[in-house]
Amino acid sequence: MEHKVIKHWINGSQQPSSSNRYGDIYNPATGKVIAKLPMGNSDDLEKAVNAAELAFKSWSKISITRRSQVLFKYKELLESNREELTRLITLEHGKVLSDAAGSLQRGIEVVDFACGIPHLLKGEFSEQVGTGVDCYSTRQPIGVCSGVTPFNFPAMVPMWMFPIAIVCGNTFILKPSEKNPSCSMKLAELMQEAGLPEGVMNVVHGDKEMVDAILDHPTIKTFSFVGSTPVAQAVNSKASANGKRVQALGGAKNHAVILADADIEQAANAIIGAAYGSAGERCMAISVAVAVESVADELTKHLLEKAKNLQIGPGDEPNNEMGPLITADHKDKVIDYIDQGVESGATLLLDGRQHPMTSNSEGFFLGPTLFDHVQKDMSIYLDEIFGPVLVMLRVKNFSEAIELANQHQFGNGVALFTTKGSAAREFVNSVQVGMVGINVAIPVPLSFYTFGGWKDSMYGSSNIYGMDGVRFYTRTKTVTTRWPDIDEDEDLNLSMPTVK
C-alpha cells in the first residue's frame, strides 16, 4: 500500500528531502501507518537556513505595523480552519476532539498576544540624562530562530514559539515531532496564506540527526525546546556552547495537594481531568495526588469511581473522554511503570492493563490506572511516566505536603485545593514550583503571562511566550545622543564621561 509522503516546508513551498531515511506516521487509534516522513539531514537544513537568512534581510526591515497585520490575518485563518487543524491533531496524536480544540485555542491565544507587538516593542526614553544628552532603548530582531517541539501538543507548543519570533522580525525554522508533523505543515501553509513572505517560516522534519544539525548550525541564533528533562539538559548544554540563546522546557511530576477543608467532589473532578485528559500525555498533567490523612479515604473513593467510568476510545468519536497513547513503544513503557509500581508494594486500585480497550483494540490504548499508598522512593512517584497513571500519597499535614513538592526534582506545575485563603497564600509563597494553581488543576498561564517551571523542569535563559518571549527573540540596543552646537568649543578629555 502506497502511503502519503510528507515533505519539508522550505521557502514557501513543500520540498522533498535529500535523505533516504523515512519514518512511519501512525493513527494511534487504529495502530495503522497513515503516512511516511523523511528523516531530514544537514543538507535539508541548509536549504531552510539559506531561505531564512535571505528572508531575514527584508522581513526584519518591514514595519512592525505590517508584521502585526500579517498576524491578525493569520489569527483569522486559524479560526476559520479550526475544524481541519483539530482533526489533524486527533488523527496523528489520538487525543479526543474537544481536547484537541482546546489546545489549539491556547495556541491561538499566543497569536492574539503577538498581534499587539507595536505596543510590546516600545522602548524607553529618558530626556536630559546629562546636559544636552538623551538616552533611549530599542528592541531589535536577532536573526534565524529555531524550535523543536514535542508530540503531545502539535499545534499549541509550536505557536508558543514562532508567532512571537516572527512578529518580532525574525525568521524561523520549526522541527516538529516526527510522530505527528501534519499540523505544523498546515500552520506553515496558513502563515503564507496570511501574507508572510517566502522563507520567513520553514518546517523541517527528522530525528536526532536533524536536531543536532540545528544545534550545530552557526547561523541559527536561538533554540527553543519542549521535551523530556534528559534531552532538555543535553540540548541546553550543546546550544549554549554553540553561542545560541536557549529556552528548554523539561519534564514534570505535578502534585495536587488536597487539604481537609477542600470540596472533595470538586477536587476529584479537577484531578481526574488533569490526570487522564490527553491520556496523561501533558507536561502539566496532575500525576500525583497528595492528600492529608483525614480526607484521603474519601478522596480515593471519589477518584476511583470517576476513573472507572471514563469513556475510552478513538478521539474522533464525540462521546469518548480519553484516547490512545502516541505509539506502541510508549504504551509498553507506561505498562512497565505500572509493573514497577506493583512490584514496589503500592496499592493498585485501578489497573489500566486490564481495561478492555488495552487488549481488544489494535490501537495504542491503555486504561486509566490509580495507585494508593505510594511512597516517595518509588519510581512511579519519582519519574515522569507521561501516561494515564495517577499516584496518591498520604501526608499528616499541610507542611508535609509542601515539603514533598519542594523535595521533588521537578518543579513545573502544582495545585492546591482548599477553601482557606491563609493556606493558599502560604502555599503560593512557599512552594518551589514555577506555575501554581489554587483550586485550578492545570495552571497553564494565559498568553500575556509566561510559561515555565523551576528546577529540572526548565533550562536556558528564558521562559516561553508572554513578555519573556518578546525579550528572548529580541536584543536590546541602548542609544545615548548629544547634539552640540557646531561652534561649541570642547577640551580634549580622556577620562570616563560622567553626568553633568
CORLINCOR-V972388 format. One record per backbone hydrogen bond with DSSP energy under -1.0 kcal/mol. NH is the residue of the N-H (numbers start at 1). CO is the residue of the C=O. Records with the same first field share a line. If there is no record, write none. Layout:
BEGIN
NH->CO  CO
END
This chain:
BEGIN
6->36
8->15
9->203
10->13
15->8
23->37
25->35
27->32
30->27
31->27
34->25
35->25
36->4
37->23
39->21
40->38  205
45->41
46->42
47->43
48->44
49->45
50->46
51->47
52->48
53->49
54->50
55->51
56->52
59->55
60->56
61->58
67->63
68->64
69->65
70->66
71->67
72->68
73->69
74->70
75->71
76->72
77->73
78->74
79->75
80->76
81->77
85->81
86->82
87->83
88->84
89->85
90->86
91->87
92->88
93->89
97->315
100->96
101->97
102->98
103->99
104->100
105->101
106->102
107->103
108->104
109->105
111->107
112->108
113->109
114->110
115->111
116->113
117->114
119->116
120->116
121->117
122->119
126->135
129->133
130->133
133->130
134->481
135->126
136->479
137->124
138->477
140->475
145->171
147->173
148->224
149->175
157->153
159->155
160->157
161->158
162->158
165->161
166->162
167->163
168->164
169->166
170->165
171->143
172->200
173->145
174->202
175->147
185->181
186->182
187->183
188->184
189->185
190->186
191->187
192->188
193->189
194->190
195->192
196->191
200->197
202->172
203->9
204->174
211->207
212->208
213->209
214->210
215->211
216->212
217->213
221->144
223->245
224->146
225->247
226->148
227->249
232->228
233->229
234->230
235->231
236->232
237->233
238->234
239->235
240->236
241->237
242->238
243->240
244->239
245->221
247->223
248->459
249->225
250->457
256->288
257->415
258->290
259->417
262->259
264->262
267->263
268->264
269->265
270->266
271->267
272->268
273->269
274->270
275->271
276->272
277->273
279->276
280->277
281->278
282->280
285->282
287->254
288->254
289->391
290->256
291->393
292->258
293->395
295->292
299->295
300->296
301->297
302->298
303->299
304->300
305->301
306->302
307->303
308->304
309->305
310->307
313->322
317->314
320->317
321->311
322->311
325->364
331->327
332->328
333->329
334->330
335->331
336->332
337->333
338->334
339->335
340->336
341->337
342->338
343->339
344->340
345->342
346->341
347->372
349->370
350->370
354->351
355->352
358->355
360->356
364->28
367->352
369->388
370->350
371->390
372->347
374->392
378->375
381->378
382->378
383->379
389->387
390->369
391->287
392->371
393->289
395->291
401->397
402->398
403->399
404->400
405->401
406->402
407->403
411->454
414->435
415->255
416->437
417->257
424->420
425->421
426->422
427->423
428->424
429->425
430->426
431->427
433->431
434->411
435->412
437->414
439->416
444->442
449->446
451->464
454->411
456->409
457->454
458->455
459->248
461->246
464->451
470->466
471->467
472->468
473->469
475->140
477->138
479->136
481->134
488->485
END
